[in-house]
Amino acid sequence: MKAKNCLIFGGSGQIGRNLIRKLTRNNITVTVVTRNIHQKGLVIKTQANAGYIDIVEANIYDEIKIRELFKKADICINLIGILYEKKKGNTFKNIHTLFPSLLSKLSKEYNLEHFIHLSALGINEAKDSSYAISKLEGEKNILNNFTQTTILRPSIVYSSSDNFTTQFMTLLNRLPTFPLYYSGNTKFMPIHCSDLTDIIYYIISKNINSKIIECVGPETLTFKEILQILLKLINKKRLLIPFPLPLARLSAKFFQLFPKPLLTEDQLRLLKYDNVLSGKYKSNNEIGVPSKLFFKEEVKKYCYMWREGGQFSTNEPS
Ligand SMILES: NC(=O)c1ccc[n+]([C@@H]2O[C@H](COP(=O)([O-])OP(=O)(O)OC[C@H]3O[C@@H](n4cnc5c(N)ncnc54)[C@H](OP(=O)(O)O)[C@@H]3O)[C@@H](O)[C@H]2O)c1
């Protein structure tokens, strides 16, 4: 049987790289679109065996070029997302609302079997966050444009190549104290990246068309608990200090002046809301793909490089 072709946008990111490996190992060919093949070509290419992967450089608004790719595709997956806005076209509206709308329109026009779009958990509640508003608007447009769509809303996604646990372990290593926003009480249900890509593969292979699916890991952890687990894993003691909101806002205002901000005002607003199952939509548990991997056990596998002595650190964290 001819292998299906999956057109992936944002395949060079954490979820994308993992997904390319998962799909191509299961006899699905992928065409991965990147903005810069010189910079990302190697990392994308090495995720799959030759013959299973094509890489195309394209501006995501080059509709003529993108149309050509849709002609050969059976499935389209959109993994493009940003955490903060940058100058020129890199706005939440462009990336999270207009671009996914275009992809869903093209999926319909070219009769694709399925459009799978990565959104985010908790966006209904976070009404004062521009990130959440743009993701929600994107979802509405997609669902209007193409019925054979599945939207996934994951909680925080972690793995050895994330920008979450790795960045926090670096910061916890370097800083003597660490700020707790909203007293560190915000709840998350972190999901391991490979559990999330198992869900995507399951949706493709079983042709599940469930509109919106919330994707969560097996446990609920507060922000403070996450930091405490990371500290224990890297054998560090740090003061976790609740930050008054005005001070948090001031620091976000300062951080967002940098090209890769540690925190923006919009992220601070988003952090106010628990990132857990809403109960309003199906979850990965209900569609039959519960998450198997626990946060502490998984991070334990790669955290040692942040411990004193790196690979030579002998003290096993409990
Ligand atoms: N990671 C999480 O914890 C998490 C949680 C909830 C939802 N999500 C959603 O899941 C999706 C994938 O997440 P991820 O963590 O794998 O993403 P990522 O690593 O941050 O980025 C995915 C890819 O998007 C492309 N991209 C980034 N900025 C862009 C821009 N301004 N214009 C065009 N393309 C751009 C990049 O591809 P090229 O550089 O190759 O062009 C990048 O590799 C996103 O939609 C994200 O919002 C992620």
The ligand as an SDF file (V2000), in Angstrom:
LIG
                    3D

 48 52  0  0  0  0  0  0  0  0999 V2000
    5.7460   23.0210   23.8810 N   0  0  0  0  0  0  0  0  0  0  0  0
    4.6930   23.1770   24.6770 C   0  0  0  0  0  0  0  0  0  0  0  0
    4.7960   23.0670   25.9170 O   0  0  0  0  0  0  0  0  0  0  0  0
    3.3320   23.4350   24.0880 C   0  0  0  0  0  0  0  0  0  0  0  0
    2.2220   23.4810   24.9390 C   0  0  0  0  0  0  0  0  0  0  0  0
    0.9710   23.7510   24.4010 C   0  0  0  0  0  0  0  0  0  0  0  0
    0.8290   23.9640   23.0340 C   0  0  0  0  0  0  0  0  0  0  0  0
    1.9190   23.9060   22.2280 N   0  0  0  0  0  0  0  0  0  0  0  0
    1.7520   24.1590   20.7830 C   0  0  0  0  0  0  0  0  0  0  0  0
    2.2760   23.0630   20.0460 O   0  0  0  0  0  0  0  0  0  0  0  0
    2.8420   23.5530   18.8130 C   0  0  0  0  0  0  0  0  0  0  0  0
    4.2620   23.0230   18.6620 C   0  0  0  0  0  0  0  0  0  0  0  0
    5.0060   23.3600   19.8160 O   0  0  0  0  0  0  0  0  0  0  0  0
    6.6050   23.2540   19.8930 P   0  0  0  0  0  0  0  0  0  0  0  0
    6.9570   23.4490   21.3210 O   0  0  0  0  0  0  0  0  0  0  0  0
    7.0830   22.0610   19.1580 O   0  0  0  0  0  0  0  0  0  0  0  0
    6.9740   24.5910   19.0820 O   0  0  0  0  0  0  0  0  0  0  0  0
    8.3920   25.2750   18.8170 P   0  0  0  0  0  0  0  0  0  0  0  0
    9.4620   24.2810   19.0060 O   0  0  0  0  0  0  0  0  0  0  0  0
    8.5060   26.5350   19.6120 O   0  0  0  0  0  0  0  0  0  0  0  0
    8.1960   25.7990   17.3300 O   0  0  0  0  0  0  0  0  0  0  0  0
    7.6900   25.0210   16.3010 C   0  0  0  0  0  0  0  0  0  0  0  0
    8.1640   25.5530   14.9620 C   0  0  0  0  0  0  0  0  0  0  0  0
    7.3740   26.6630   14.5290 O   0  0  0  0  0  0  0  0  0  0  0  0
    8.1180   27.3990   13.5480 C   0  0  0  0  0  0  0  0  0  0  0  0
    8.0060   28.8250   13.8730 N   0  0  0  0  0  0  0  0  0  0  0  0
    8.3020   29.4080   15.0610 C   0  0  0  0  0  0  0  0  0  0  0  0
    8.0940   30.7360   14.9780 N   0  0  0  0  0  0  0  0  0  0  0  0
    7.6480   30.9770   13.7150 C   0  0  0  0  0  0  0  0  0  0  0  0
    7.2860   32.1460   13.0080 C   0  0  0  0  0  0  0  0  0  0  0  0
    7.3430   33.3500   13.5850 N   0  0  0  0  0  0  0  0  0  0  0  0
    6.8890   32.0210   11.7220 N   0  0  0  0  0  0  0  0  0  0  0  0
    6.8430   30.8180   11.1360 C   0  0  0  0  0  0  0  0  0  0  0  0
    7.1990   29.6670   11.7430 N   0  0  0  0  0  0  0  0  0  0  0  0
    7.6030   29.7500   13.0080 C   0  0  0  0  0  0  0  0  0  0  0  0
    9.5900   26.9450   13.6730 C   0  0  0  0  0  0  0  0  0  0  0  0
    9.9330   26.1960   12.5190 O   0  0  0  0  0  0  0  0  0  0  0  0
   11.0990   26.6840   11.5020 P   0  0  0  0  0  0  0  0  0  0  0  0
   12.0860   27.4900   12.2810 O   0  0  0  0  0  0  0  0  0  0  0  0
   11.6750   25.3980   10.9850 O   0  0  0  0  0  0  0  0  0  0  0  0
   10.4270   27.4710   10.4450 O   0  0  0  0  0  0  0  0  0  0  0  0
    9.5790   26.0720   14.9240 C   0  0  0  0  0  0  0  0  0  0  0  0
   10.4800   25.0260   14.8720 O   0  0  0  0  0  0  0  0  0  0  0  0
    2.7220   25.0800   18.8750 C   0  0  0  0  0  0  0  0  0  0  0  0
    1.5840   25.5010   18.1790 O   0  0  0  0  0  0  0  0  0  0  0  0
    2.5440   25.3820   20.3480 C   0  0  0  0  0  0  0  0  0  0  0  0
    1.8040   26.5720   20.5790 O   0  0  0  0  0  0  0  0  0  0  0  0
    3.1720   23.6520   22.7200 C   0  0  0  0  0  0  0  0  0  0  0  0
  1  2  1  0
  2  3  2  0
  2  4  1  0
  4  5  1  0
  4 48  2  0
  5  6  2  0
  6  7  1  0
  7  8  2  0
  8  9  1  0
  8 48  1  0
  9 10  1  0
  9 46  1  0
 10 11  1  0
 11 12  1  0
 11 44  1  0
 12 13  1  0
 13 14  1  0
 14 15  2  0
 14 16  1  0
 14 17  1  0
 17 18  1  0
 18 19  2  0
 18 20  1  0
 18 21  1  0
 21 22  1  0
 22 23  1  0
 23 24  1  0
 23 42  1  0
 24 25  1  0
 25 26  1  0
 25 36  1  0
 26 27  1  0
 26 35  1  0
 27 28  2  0
 28 29  1  0
 29 30  1  0
 29 35  2  0
 30 31  1  0
 30 32  2  0
 32 33  1  0
 33 34  2  0
 34 35  1  0
 36 37  1  0
 36 42  1  0
 37 38  1  0
 38 39  2  0
 38 40  1  0
 38 41  1  0
 42 43  1  0
 44 45  1  0
 44 46  1  0
 46 47  1  0
M  CHG  2   8   1  16  -1
M  END
$$$$
